[in-house]
Amino acid sequence: MSTQTSPGTTGQAPALDMDALMAFVLRAVDEVGATLNAGLVVLGDKLGYYRDLAAQGPTTPAELAERTGTAEPYAREWLNAQAAGGYVTYDPPSGRYTLPPEQAVALTVEDSPAFLPGLFQLALGTTHDLDHVLDAARSGGGYGWHEHVTDVHVGCERFFRPSYHAHLVAEWLPALDGVVDKLERGALVADVGCGHGASTVLMAQAFPRSRFVGSDYHPESVAVARQRAADAGVEDRVRFEVASAQELPGSGFDLVTMFDCLHDMGDPVGAAEQVRRALAPDGTWMVVEPMAGDRVEDNLHPVGRAYYGFSTLLCTPASLSQDVGLALGTQAGPARIRDVATAGGFGRFASVAETPFNRVLEIRP
């Protein structure tokens, strides 16, 4: 191990471990490659490269370019970058590249809970607006969800929807006491912060006797949600409205849901109070939040790292752009959510289900 005194210091400055320094530099270089790969994944998704590789098997850059209607130099360099990152394999004798079956599921099967392009699209859209977040960090202000580029809104749905598709009807709703029975008989449900309506439409498809009201403060997302409901044929039992959580339309709801949005709100306590007023006496508030522990050290792992990154660049600025600006953060943890629910007038709180990416909370009066 080689050492060197840290430059620009005097006295008993700690010696630098040069091997550790170079190991960190090489790790950082790898992360630069990973940063650029976010753009490459989005490019490969939007150009159809992954889908073509999954369908056609081992291929050359020229073949990939011809089948996808793109220029060969881009296909060639993209394939080489994907091979260097382990996303595809390369066979030198044949000059062909292969997308392994596991990567094919993660990169092309949109209903799989392992589907990843939406996460990359969300991340790339988030970093696109870095200059605005820099200004907000210096001023103490915020930057609203509605102000971000479309890749943020589309990528968010594409990332979370596969988990909702896999778990919402089969696992999460059954984990709530008595809720499925109500939905099967015919319940009134509010889906607050519905975004593009993925969660609302999934519930409406599963429970045709129930009625659903999706709401979001972002008019463009509500317009998409209305189209999604029409495409799914559930317009007869779903309506979408432009409203903030504090303006939750209606009352007497048997179930109010919030999917991955409570931490984004400027005034989550005010939202909790409104949910309490809007619920039927025996109603249930289901809150689905990003998976997190209550202590920082509980979240120092790859999923927590990604969520802390989104929290810094997307979720915290969104909260600070609104009234109150509580800024819970994406890794708020169940204890802080319990505090919000208690302050909002709720008395019962339980964590009832979880995945690597989400925690499901049952909150009742």
N, C-alpha and C positions, 0 to 999 in steps of 0.2 A: 504494500500500500504506500503510495507517495503522498506527502503532505506539503502544504505551502501556507505561509501566513497570509491571512486575508488582506488584500491591498487596501491602503487608505486607512489603516487602523494603527493605533499605538497601544503600548502597554501589553497587557495579557490577552491579546486577541486570540480567539480560538484558531487553531490550525485547520486549514481546509483539507478534507479527504478528497484528493483529486480523482480517485477511482469513483467515489460516490458522486462527485460533481459530473463526471463524464457519463455515468450511468443515468443521472437525471437528464442530462442534455439529450442522450439517445432516446430516453422515454419521451421527452418533449417532441423530438422529431417524429416519433411514431404518432403522437397525438396530432401533430400538424397534418400528417397523412390521413388520420381519422377525421379531422375537421374537413379536409377537402373531400373525403369520401362521402360526407353527407350530401354534398352537391352531386357527386357521381351517382349515388343511389337514386336521388330524385331524377337525375337525367336518365338513368337506365330504366326507371319506372315509367317516366313520361314518354320516352322514345320506344317503349315496348321491348327493350333488349332482354330483360329478365324473362318475360313471357315467351319470347321467341326461343331463348335458350332452353327453357323448360319444355317447350313443345318439340323442338327439333333435335336436341341432344348435341353431341360434340360438333363444333362448328369453327370455321375460320373467320377472321375479321371480314373478309370480302363477302362471305356468305351471309353473315349477320347484317352487314350494311345493305346488301341487295334485298334481303327479305323485309327489312324494316324501312327501306326507302331513305336511308341516311348515307352520309359520306364515309367512305372507308377509313380515312385517317382518324376520324373520331371514334369509330367502332374499334379500331386497332388499339389506340391509346387507352380507351376505356377498359377494354378487355385486359390489357396488361396491368392497369391499376387494380382491377378487381382480382386478378391472379396474385398480385403482390400482397393484397390484403386478405387473401384466403377466402374470398367470396366465390371465385370460380377456380377450377384446376386447369393446369396447362400441360399438354403433352408435347414435348419438344420434337420427337420424331415426326409427328403428323402436323404439328403447328395448329392443333385444335384446342379449343377451350370448352370446358364442361361445367354446367351448373349442377352441383350435387343435389340429390333429392331433398335433403333437409333444408338447404338454402332455397330450393325451389318453393317449398311450402312457406317459408318465412318471407319470401320476396314476391310471391305471385298469388297465393291463396287468400283472398281478401276476407273471408269469413273465419279464417284460422286465428285463434287467440295469439299465435306466434307471429302474425303478419306485422312487418316492420316498416315498409315505405312511408306510411302515414306519420310515424314517429320522426323519420328523417325529414319529411316535408315540413312538419311542425317546427323542428329544430332549425332548419334552414330559413324558414319564414321568420322565426323569432330573431335570429341573428341579423337578418336583413335590416331590422329597425334599431340596430345598436346605437346609432347616433342620437336618436330620440331618447333612448334610455340613459345615455351619457348626460344629456341635458337635464333630464329629470333627476338623476342622482345628485347632480351639482346643485339643483334648485330645491330639492326635497319634494318635488311634484311627482306627477305620475304620467303614465301613457296608457290610454284606454285600449281595451280589447278591440273595440270597433275601429281603432286607428291603424291596426296592423294590416299587413298585406294579406291577400286572400289565402296564401299557402298556410297561414296560421289557422284560419278557420276550417279549411278543408282538411289539412293535416291532422288537426285535433280530432275531428270526427273519424277519419280513417284510422287513427291510432286506437281510440277508445271503443269504437263500434264493435270490432271483433270480440273484445272481452264482454261487452254487453250481450252480443249475440250468443256467446258460449255460456254465460253464467246468469244473466238477469232472470230469465224465466225458469230455468232449470234449477238454480241454486239460491240466488239472492232473495227473490220474492218468497220462496218456500221457507226461508230462514226467519221470516217475520211472523210473529204470532197471529194466526187467524187471517192474514191478509189475502192469501190465495183463495180461501173460501169466499170472501167478500167479492173478489174480482170475478170469480166464476159466476156468482149470483147476479152481479151487476153493481159496480162501485163507481164513485165519482173520484177521479184522480187528477191531480195537478202536477205537472212536470215542470219545475221551475229552473230557469237557465237551460232551456232545452236545446239551444244551438240549432243544428240542422235537423233536429227531431228524431235522431236515430233511436234513442231510448223510448220516446213516446210511441213511435210507430211499432217497435217491437212488442211493447205491452199491448197496444191496440190489436195487433194481429193475434196475440195469444189469448186475449180475453174479450171476445166480441160483444158480450153483454154489458161491458163497462163503458164509461164515457171519460174522455181524456181532454184536458186543457193544457197545452204546452205554451209556455211563455218565455220570452227572452227580450232583453232591452235592445238587441241589435236587429234592426229591421231587415237587413239583408239576410241574416240567418233565418229569420222567421219566414221570409219569402221562399227560401230553399226548403224549409221544413214543410210548408204547405204543399209544395210540389212533390216532396217525398211521400206525403200522406196520400196525395192523389195517385201517384204511381203505384203505391201499395194497395190501393183500393180500400182505404179505411177512413175516407172523408166523412162517412156517415156517423162515425163515433169519435172523431178527433177534430179539434179546432186549435189554431195557433194564434196567439195574440202578442203584440208588442207591449211589454210591461216589465218593469224592474221587479226584483224580488219583494221590495217594500210595497209594490202595487199589485200583489197577487190577486188576480181577478176571481171573484166568487167566494163561496163559503160552503160549509158542510161537507168538506172533502173527507173521504174515507182514507185516502192516502195522498201524501205530498212527497214527491221525490226531488232530490237534487243530485245530479251526477257530475262530480269533478268540477264543481263551480263555487261551492260555499267559500272556499279560501280566496277566491278572486273578488269577492264582494267587498265594497268599502265599508258597509255596515252590516256584518253578518248577524249581530245581535238584533238589529232592527228587522232583518229578514226572519229571524227565529220568532220574534214577537208576532209578525204578520202571519207566519205559518200557524202559530198557536191560535190566533183568532180565527183563521180560516178552516181549521180542522174540525171535524165532527167530534163530539165528546169522547168517543172511543177510537178516534182516528190515529194513524201512524205516520210519522215523518221518517222517511228513509233517506239517509245521507250517505252517498258513496264518495269517498275522498281518496286521493293518492295514498298508497300504502306508506305509513310512517310510524315510527316509534315516538315516544314522548321526549326522549333525550337526544341531543345532537349525536352522541356516540352510537345511538341505536341506528342511525341513518348513514353512517360512513361506509357505504358500499356502492356498487355500481348503479343500482336503481336510485338510491338516495342521492348520489352525485348528479345523475341526470335531472332529478326533480329539483334539487337545489339550484341547478343551472336555470331551469325553466322558471323557478321562483324568482330569481334575481332579475331575469330579462323580460319576463312576461307577466307572471301572476302578481308579484308585489307591485310593479308599476300600474297594473290594472286596478288594484285595490286603492292605491294612493291617488288615482285619477278621480275617485268618487268621494262623495260626502263621507265624513268620519275617517276613512282611510285606515282601518284597523291593521291591515297588512298582516293577516295571519300567516301567510307563507304556505307554499305547497306542501311542506313537511311539518304542518302544524301538530299532528299527532292527536290521538283520541282525547287526551286530557284537556287540551285547549278547545276542542270541539265540544266536549262536555260542558266546559265553562260557558261557551256561547249558548248552548241549549238551556242550561240552567238559568242564565241571565234572561233568556227569552221566555221563561215561564214553564219549562218542561221539568218533570220530576223523575222520569225513568229513562235510562240510557244504557245501551248494551252494544258491544261489538259482536256481530253475529256471523260474519263470513269474511273471507279475505282471499286474495290472489297475490302473486308477486307484485302486482301493480296497483291494487285497490284494496281498501278496507270498507266494509259495509256496516253502517251504524243504524240501529233501531232506536228511535227516540219517541217517547210517548208522554202525554200529559201526566 
